[in-house]
Amino acid sequence: MKTSARNQFSGSVVEVRIGAVNAEVHVGLSGGEVVVASVTRESVETLAIKEGLRVIALVKAPQIIIVSDFGGYKISARNQLLGTVADVKHGPVNAEVDIELKGGEKLAATVTNDSVEALGLRKGQSATAVFKASAVLLAVPA
């Protein structure tokens, strides 16, 4: 699939929780991580999403927040994927930070250069990619 979203996680639906308006779709990745998507109930029906279906979870890089230390706090974002910084590419204002997950998948986050400096982000460092379930789009084979 060709899309502007740099983060494309291929996986299988492991759980679908249907609510009155929205649904949660849990997508299992090869490394054991789970990405949770919050989509409308109508989307689940239209896309025929069910357990076992192969899907692609799409997340735009600016939607990802990088956490290097939770400092004893918990946060409400459903998706918290622990990995290792694989690369930091600086631009004039922003940087792209690539994080490799334990299953080998890589994700890209776009953050300010100031954030890279404040967090001390560098290759080999442990970091958690955080994003809300509502930031995830799902694609299914046509």
C-alpha positions, -999 to 999 in steps of 0.1 A, spaced: 0 0 0 13 35 -8 3 62 16 18 92 33 15 76 67 50 64 74 39 40 101 22 9 86 19 -20 110 8 -53 95 -9 -76 118 -40 -97 126 -70 -86 145 -69 -104 179 -100 -88 195 -129 -65 185 -149 -47 212 -181 -32 199 -197 -2 217 -228 18 210 -210 42 186 -173 32 185 -154 0 185 -119 -10 197 -99 -32 173 -68 -48 188 -42 -57 162 -14 -81 171 20 -75 157 47 -100 150 67 -91 181 38 -96 204 29 -60 207 -8 -49 203 -19 -17 186 -54 -6 196 -75 13 171 -107 32 180 -130 33 149 -167 37 144 -189 7 147 -200 14 111 -163 11 99 -161 -23 116 -192 -34 97 -182 -18 63 -146 -32 64 -159 -66 78 -133 -65 106 -133 -97 127 -108 -117 147 -81 -133 125 -84 -107 97 -51 -94 84 -51 -56 85 -27 -27 83 -27 -1 111 -17 33 99 -3 61 122 11 94 110 45 102 125 34 136 141 7 117 161 34 98 180 48 111 213 81 98 225 85 91 262 120 84 276 110 83 313 74 80 327 86 94 361 62 72 379 32 84 360 6 64 340 -10 79 309 -43 73 292 -31 67 257 -38 30 248 -8 25 226 25 24 244 51 5 224 85 1 240 115 0 217 150 12 210 159 44 192 174 32 158 181 66 143 176 103 149 175 125 117 176 162 124 160 188 102 160 226 105 131 225 131 120 189 136 136 156 138 124 121 127 131 96 155 130 59 143 122 34 170 127 -3 165 102 -26 183 112 -60 197 96 -78 167 117 -58 143 90 -34 132 102 2 130 81 33 136 88 69 129 79 99 151 83 135 142 92 157 171 109 190 175 147 192 178 142 208 212 123 177 223 151 154 210 176 175 231 154 177 262 148 139 261 185 132 253 174 109 225 202 90 209 207 57 190 205 27 212 184 44 239 152 28 252 121 48 244 83 43 243 62 54 213 29 66 226 -2 74 205 -40 74 211 -62 47 197 -81 74 178 -49 82 158 -49 47 142 -65 41 108 -72 6 96 -68 -8 61 -81 -41 49 -75 -60 16 -100 -49 -11 
